[in-house]
Amino acid sequence: MRSMTGFAEKTFNSPDLRVKIFIKTLNHRFFDWVYKGSGIGQLENQLRAACQKKVLRGRVEIYLQLDFLSPESWIFSVNQPLLAKIVSEMKSLSKKVELPFSLTLEQFFQVPQLVSVSQKELSRKEKSFILSAFEKTLEEITCQREKEGREIARQLSRHLSSIKKSLAEIERIFQKQPEELKTKLERKLRDLNHNNLSKERLSEEVAYLMQRFDLAEEINRLKIHLMGFSELIKPEAGESVGKKLDFLAQEMSREANTLNSKAQDLSIIRHCLKIKNEIESIRQQVQNLE
């Protein structure tokens, strides 16, 4: 289980090339790739493919800076025809105005399109070096995400444990309710002078009220969701579980709300509120899981 957030910054050097790589991953519903930095052409597709093997979901922001250390990596060229035309025109103008003509080196470089300095196309060796550097940086991000994922799993386990305790208390209280409800109903009927009510009629009234406020179905469904949730956060699950956990958290929230609305006992309502608070914490945390 992995978190979707991480950050890594590393620098790699070869005799001809320095590569600085910044990788930041953030929450996102899908895989979202954002590349900035030096132009690397089709190599970007290879970096993206390598990233998708490690990052299944989340926004990935990449900044890559290349510094070419060897003069052989650069192309310096002078537009000879343009230079010849400039010199010719300036000499002609010099004769007309009878003023000397001169062109300094600084002026020479300021003429548009006269001088160009460009980077040579990346060699296969340089591409391999950049890809290797990127994968090493990505490995650091993956370790961070896994470490944070394990911590989130521990927090989720604590929330689940708290929910299970509250749910056990709700079930214990609920199992006592039929007898308590019968006693309360008898007392109320006596107060209203309905002493002639038969035991069968009394049992029917109790059964009707228990059916109306029956919590067994919600309790059982919540138990099933808790079991499924616990299975998914186990270390051996070995899959992207963020979306599944988010769905289960929504289902648990729905059952907790129904449980709370049907509950008549104040103690049960208090435990329902505890459960709802724990589930809300769970929902916030699973948003950060891949």
Contacts in CASP RR format, 6 or more apart in sequence:
PFRMAT RR
TARGET T0000
AUTHOR 0000-0000-0000
METHOD contacts of the structure
MODEL  1
MRSMTGFAEKTFNSPDLRVKIFIKTLNHRFFDWVYKGSGIGQLENQLRAA
CQKKVLRGRVEIYLQLDFLSPESWIFSVNQPLLAKIVSEMKSLSKKVELP
FSLTLEQFFQVPQLVSVSQKELSRKEKSFILSAFEKTLEEITCQREKEGR
EIARQLSRHLSSIKKSLAEIERIFQKQPEELKTKLERKLRDLNHNNLSKE
RLSEEVAYLMQRFDLAEEINRLKIHLMGFSELIKPEAGESVGKKLDFLAQ
EMSREANTLNSKAQDLSIIRHCLKIKNEIESIRQQVQNLE
1 146 0 8 1.000
1 149 0 8 1.000
1 150 0 8 1.000
1 152 0 8 1.000
1 153 0 8 1.000
1 233 0 8 1.000
1 235 0 8 1.000
1 237 0 8 1.000
1 238 0 8 1.000
1 241 0 8 1.000
1 289 0 8 1.000
1 290 0 8 1.000
2 142 0 8 1.000
2 145 0 8 1.000
2 146 0 8 1.000
2 148 0 8 1.000
2 149 0 8 1.000
2 240 0 8 1.000
2 289 0 8 1.000
2 290 0 8 1.000
3 144 0 8 1.000
3 145 0 8 1.000
3 146 0 8 1.000
3 148 0 8 1.000
3 149 0 8 1.000
3 152 0 8 1.000
3 288 0 8 1.000
3 289 0 8 1.000
3 290 0 8 1.000
4 25 0 8 1.000
4 26 0 8 1.000
4 27 0 8 1.000
4 28 0 8 1.000
4 57 0 8 1.000
4 58 0 8 1.000
4 145 0 8 1.000
4 288 0 8 1.000
4 289 0 8 1.000
4 290 0 8 1.000
5 25 0 8 1.000
5 26 0 8 1.000
5 27 0 8 1.000
5 145 0 8 1.000
5 148 0 8 1.000
5 288 0 8 1.000
6 23 0 8 1.000
6 24 0 8 1.000
6 25 0 8 1.000
6 141 0 8 1.000
6 144 0 8 1.000
6 145 0 8 1.000
6 148 0 8 1.000
7 22 0 8 1.000
7 23 0 8 1.000
7 24 0 8 1.000
7 25 0 8 1.000
7 141 0 8 1.000
7 144 0 8 1.000
8 21 0 8 1.000
8 22 0 8 1.000
8 23 0 8 1.000
8 137 0 8 1.000
8 138 0 8 1.000
8 140 0 8 1.000
8 141 0 8 1.000
8 144 0 8 1.000
9 20 0 8 1.000
9 21 0 8 1.000
9 22 0 8 1.000
9 23 0 8 1.000
9 137 0 8 1.000
10 20 0 8 1.000
10 21 0 8 1.000
10 133 0 8 1.000
10 136 0 8 1.000
10 137 0 8 1.000
10 140 0 8 1.000
11 18 0 8 1.000
11 19 0 8 1.000
11 20 0 8 1.000
11 21 0 8 1.000
12 18 0 8 1.000
12 19 0 8 1.000
12 21 0 8 1.000
12 129 0 8 1.000
12 132 0 8 1.000
12 133 0 8 1.000
12 136 0 8 1.000
13 19 0 8 1.000
14 126 0 8 1.000
14 129 0 8 1.000
15 69 0 8 1.000
15 70 0 8 1.000
16 68 0 8 1.000
16 69 0 8 1.000
16 70 0 8 1.000
16 72 0 8 1.000
16 73 0 8 1.000
16 126 0 8 1.000
17 66 0 8 1.000
17 67 0 8 1.000
17 68 0 8 1.000
17 69 0 8 1.000
17 70 0 8 1.000
17 73 0 8 1.000
17 126 0 8 1.000
17 129 0 8 1.000
17 130 0 8 1.000
18 66 0 8 1.000
18 67 0 8 1.000
18 69 0 8 1.000
19 64 0 8 1.000
19 65 0 8 1.000
19 66 0 8 1.000
19 67 0 8 1.000
19 129 0 8 1.000
19 130 0 8 1.000
19 133 0 8 1.000
20 64 0 8 1.000
20 65 0 8 1.000
20 67 0 8 1.000
21 62 0 8 1.000
21 63 0 8 1.000
21 64 0 8 1.000
21 65 0 8 1.000
21 133 0 8 1.000
21 134 0 8 1.000
21 137 0 8 1.000
22 61 0 8 1.000
22 62 0 8 1.000
22 63 0 8 1.000
22 64 0 8 1.000
23 60 0 8 1.000
23 61 0 8 1.000
23 62 0 8 1.000
23 137 0 8 1.000
23 138 0 8 1.000
23 141 0 8 1.000
24 60 0 8 1.000
24 61 0 8 1.000
25 55 0 8 1.000
25 58 0 8 1.000
25 59 0 8 1.000
25 60 0 8 1.000
25 61 0 8 1.000
25 141 0 8 1.000
25 145 0 8 1.000
26 58 0 8 1.000
26 59 0 8 1.000
26 61 0 8 1.000
27 58 0 8 1.000
27 59 0 8 1.000
27 287 0 8 1.000
27 288 0 8 1.000
28 57 0 8 1.000
28 58 0 8 1.000
28 59 0 8 1.000
29 57 0 8 1.000
29 58 0 8 1.000
30 57 0 8 1.000
30 58 0 8 1.000
31 52 0 8 1.000
31 55 0 8 1.000
31 56 0 8 1.000
31 57 0 8 1.000
31 58 0 8 1.000
31 60 0 8 1.000
32 58 0 8 1.000
32 59 0 8 1.000
32 60 0 8 1.000
33 48 0 8 1.000
33 51 0 8 1.000
33 60 0 8 1.000
33 62 0 8 1.000
34 59 0 8 1.000
34 60 0 8 1.000
34 61 0 8 1.000
34 62 0 8 1.000
35 44 0 8 1.000
35 47 0 8 1.000
35 48 0 8 1.000
35 62 0 8 1.000
35 64 0 8 1.000
36 61 0 8 1.000
36 62 0 8 1.000
36 63 0 8 1.000
36 64 0 8 1.000
37 63 0 8 1.000
37 64 0 8 1.000
37 65 0 8 1.000
38 64 0 8 1.000
38 65 0 8 1.000
38 66 0 8 1.000
39 66 0 8 1.000
40 47 0 8 1.000
40 64 0 8 1.000
40 66 0 8 1.000
40 122 0 8 1.000
40 127 0 8 1.000
40 130 0 8 1.000
43 122 0 8 1.000
43 127 0 8 1.000
43 130 0 8 1.000
43 131 0 8 1.000
46 127 0 8 1.000
46 131 0 8 1.000
47 62 0 8 1.000
47 64 0 8 1.000
47 130 0 8 1.000
47 131 0 8 1.000
47 134 0 8 1.000
50 131 0 8 1.000
50 134 0 8 1.000
50 135 0 8 1.000
50 138 0 8 1.000
51 60 0 8 1.000
51 62 0 8 1.000
51 134 0 8 1.000
51 138 0 8 1.000
54 138 0 8 1.000
54 139 0 8 1.000
54 141 0 8 1.000
54 142 0 8 1.000
55 138 0 8 1.000
55 141 0 8 1.000
55 142 0 8 1.000
55 290 0 8 1.000
56 240 0 8 1.000
56 290 0 8 1.000
57 240 0 8 1.000
57 242 0 8 1.000
57 243 0 8 1.000
57 290 0 8 1.000
58 290 0 8 1.000
64 130 0 8 1.000
64 134 0 8 1.000
66 130 0 8 1.000
68 74 0 8 1.000
68 119 0 8 1.000
72 120 0 8 1.000
73 119 0 8 1.000
73 120 0 8 1.000
74 117 0 8 1.000
74 118 0 8 1.000
74 119 0 8 1.000
74 120 0 8 1.000
75 116 0 8 1.000
75 117 0 8 1.000
75 118 0 8 1.000
75 119 0 8 1.000
75 120 0 8 1.000
76 115 0 8 1.000
76 116 0 8 1.000
76 117 0 8 1.000
77 115 0 8 1.000
77 116 0 8 1.000
77 118 0 8 1.000
78 114 0 8 1.000
78 115 0 8 1.000
79 113 0 8 1.000
79 114 0 8 1.000
79 115 0 8 1.000
79 116 0 8 1.000
82 111 0 8 1.000
82 113 0 8 1.000
82 114 0 8 1.000
83 114 0 8 1.000
86 103 0 8 1.000
86 111 0 8 1.000
86 114 0 8 1.000
87 103 0 8 1.000
90 101 0 8 1.000
90 103 0 8 1.000
91 101 0 8 1.000
93 101 0 8 1.000
94 100 0 8 1.000
94 101 0 8 1.000
108 114 0 8 1.000
108 115 0 8 1.000
109 115 0 8 1.000
122 130 0 8 1.000
145 290 0 8 1.000
148 288 0 8 1.000
149 289 0 8 1.000
150 235 0 8 1.000
152 285 0 8 1.000
152 286 0 8 1.000
152 288 0 8 1.000
152 289 0 8 1.000
153 233 0 8 1.000
153 235 0 8 1.000
155 285 0 8 1.000
156 229 0 8 1.000
156 233 0 8 1.000
156 245 0 8 1.000
156 282 0 8 1.000
156 285 0 8 1.000
156 286 0 8 1.000
157 230 0 8 1.000
157 233 0 8 1.000
159 278 0 8 1.000
159 279 0 8 1.000
159 281 0 8 1.000
159 282 0 8 1.000
159 285 0 8 1.000
160 226 0 8 1.000
160 229 0 8 1.000
160 230 0 8 1.000
160 278 0 8 1.000
160 282 0 8 1.000
162 274 0 8 1.000
162 278 0 8 1.000
163 222 0 8 1.000
163 226 0 8 1.000
163 252 0 8 1.000
163 275 0 8 1.000
163 278 0 8 1.000
163 279 0 8 1.000
164 226 0 8 1.000
166 271 0 8 1.000
166 272 0 8 1.000
166 274 0 8 1.000
166 275 0 8 1.000
166 278 0 8 1.000
167 219 0 8 1.000
167 222 0 8 1.000
167 223 0 8 1.000
167 226 0 8 1.000
167 271 0 8 1.000
167 275 0 8 1.000
169 267 0 8 1.000
169 271 0 8 1.000
170 215 0 8 1.000
170 219 0 8 1.000
170 259 0 8 1.000
170 263 0 8 1.000
170 268 0 8 1.000
170 271 0 8 1.000
170 272 0 8 1.000
171 219 0 8 1.000
173 265 0 8 1.000
173 267 0 8 1.000
173 268 0 8 1.000
173 271 0 8 1.000
174 215 0 8 1.000
174 216 0 8 1.000
174 219 0 8 1.000
174 265 0 8 1.000
174 268 0 8 1.000
177 210 0 8 1.000
177 213 0 8 1.000
177 264 0 8 1.000
177 265 0 8 1.000
178 206 0 8 1.000
178 210 0 8 1.000
181 206 0 8 1.000
181 209 0 8 1.000
181 210 0 8 1.000
182 202 0 8 1.000
182 203 0 8 1.000
182 206 0 8 1.000
185 202 0 8 1.000
185 205 0 8 1.000
185 206 0 8 1.000
185 209 0 8 1.000
186 202 0 8 1.000
189 195 0 8 1.000
189 197 0 8 1.000
189 202 0 8 1.000
213 262 0 8 1.000
213 263 0 8 1.000
213 264 0 8 1.000
214 262 0 8 1.000
215 259 0 8 1.000
215 262 0 8 1.000
215 263 0 8 1.000
215 268 0 8 1.000
218 255 0 8 1.000
218 258 0 8 1.000
218 259 0 8 1.000
218 262 0 8 1.000
219 259 0 8 1.000
221 251 0 8 1.000
221 255 0 8 1.000
222 252 0 8 1.000
222 255 0 8 1.000
222 256 0 8 1.000
222 259 0 8 1.000
222 275 0 8 1.000
225 248 0 8 1.000
225 251 0 8 1.000
225 252 0 8 1.000
225 255 0 8 1.000
226 252 0 8 1.000
228 248 0 8 1.000
229 245 0 8 1.000
229 248 0 8 1.000
229 249 0 8 1.000
229 252 0 8 1.000
229 282 0 8 1.000
231 237 0 8 1.000
232 241 0 8 1.000
232 244 0 8 1.000
232 245 0 8 1.000
232 248 0 8 1.000
233 241 0 8 1.000
233 245 0 8 1.000
240 290 0 8 1.000
241 289 0 8 1.000
241 290 0 8 1.000
242 286 0 8 1.000
242 289 0 8 1.000
242 290 0 8 1.000
245 282 0 8 1.000
245 286 0 8 1.000
245 289 0 8 1.000
246 283 0 8 1.000
246 286 0 8 1.000
246 287 0 8 1.000
249 279 0 8 1.000
249 282 0 8 1.000
249 283 0 8 1.000
249 286 0 8 1.000
250 283 0 8 1.000
252 279 0 8 1.000
252 282 0 8 1.000
253 276 0 8 1.000
253 279 0 8 1.000
253 280 0 8 1.000
253 283 0 8 1.000
256 272 0 8 1.000
256 275 0 8 1.000
256 276 0 8 1.000
256 279 0 8 1.000
257 276 0 8 1.000
259 268 0 8 1.000
259 272 0 8 1.000
259 275 0 8 1.000
260 269 0 8 1.000
260 272 0 8 1.000
260 273 0 8 1.000
260 276 0 8 1.000
263 269 0 8 1.000
263 272 0 8 1.000
END
